[in-house]
Amino acid sequence: MSYKAVQKVRVKVPASTANLGPGFDSLGMALNLYAWIDMAISEQTTIDLIGDQMHGIPTDKTNLIYKVAQMVFQEADVSHPELYISMYSDIPLTRGLGSSASAIVGALAGANALIGNKLTEYELFQIASRLEKHPDNVGASLFGGIVVAFWDGEKAESIRIEPDPNLEVLVAIPAFQLATEKARGVMPKQVAMKDAVFNLSHSSLLVAALITGNLGMIRHAMKDALHQPYRAPLIPGMKTLLEQAENHGALGVALSGAGPTMLALVDQRSGRKAELEGFLKETLAKEGIEAQTLWLMPSREGVTTTALQENDGDLQSFVDKEVHA
């Protein structure tokens, strides 16, 4: 082999939120909620899924992480058909927090580390964007911070923005799943010119506000006419949150990705954080929706990989000792 193979790696990959309101399929932000993947070249494929929320995910070679890893090997012109894979995730599945993107990015980074990082980060971004068909979630999980990106069907390009140190994120995660396909299915095939202009101007203003740290401008910029009005009927209470959360201390509010999670950007110096959290929970509760709220920060770091030694414990031990400590 012309590369220095690593026997086993541990990958840490952040969750992400996409769109941030007007930046449909072009804005993403990494969040400090994580998934971990151990990966090793093996004599026989074994896939170990840790935690109840992994229930139903395939443990054979149809598993997404296995399939994505093989894409890396194929791109690098190497062959490793048998893998050991272990995964644990704090990122809820199909809730609009980039669970599939984190799995894709984690698989790409892990497989690439096993073969001595033969592929560049840019090449991994291309594969991830091709798989997801949009670059916002995968870009955020790969690079960390806030990512402004496009995917034109052939290539993806991105610029990373360092998050303002005072930017905090509150998410309300409803206790039901919403498939991305369903959330995309309710959107129109064509939109009015005025709606396109509305989103272009608001998304541009939002990016400018995030770059310059003008947090007060977010409330004006974080409005959308392309996807949220059509998705609101799928999530009872969403319309109320979009219209009123700013009156309870939010800088701005949006549907996180395809939903159903709702996301509020908050100035962490605000004295109204408890009021805002209560408003989100109460609004959803009035619609009969149980929701978990989490206070998060933008993750400045994207995916990371660590080579494991023989005496390093397995992922379950790591989760018990480090994650749940």
Buried (B, 14 or more C-beta within 10 A) or exposed (E): EEEEEBEBBBBBBBBBBBBBBBBBBBBBBBBBBBBBBBBBBBEEBBBBBBEEBBEEBEBEEEBBBBBBBBBBBEBBEBEBEBBBBBBBBBBBBBBBBBBBBBBBBBBBBBBBBBBBBBBEBEBBBBBBBBBBEBBBBBBBBBBBBBBBBBBEEEEBBBEBBEBBEEBBBBBBBBEBEBEBEBBEEEBEEEBEEEBEEBBEEBBEBBBEBBBEBEBEBBBEBBBBBBBBBBBBEBBBBBBBBBEEBBEBBBBBBBBBBBBBBBBBBBBEEBEBBEEBBEBBBEBBEEEEBEBEBBEBBBBBEBBBBBEBEEEBEBBBEBBEEEEEE
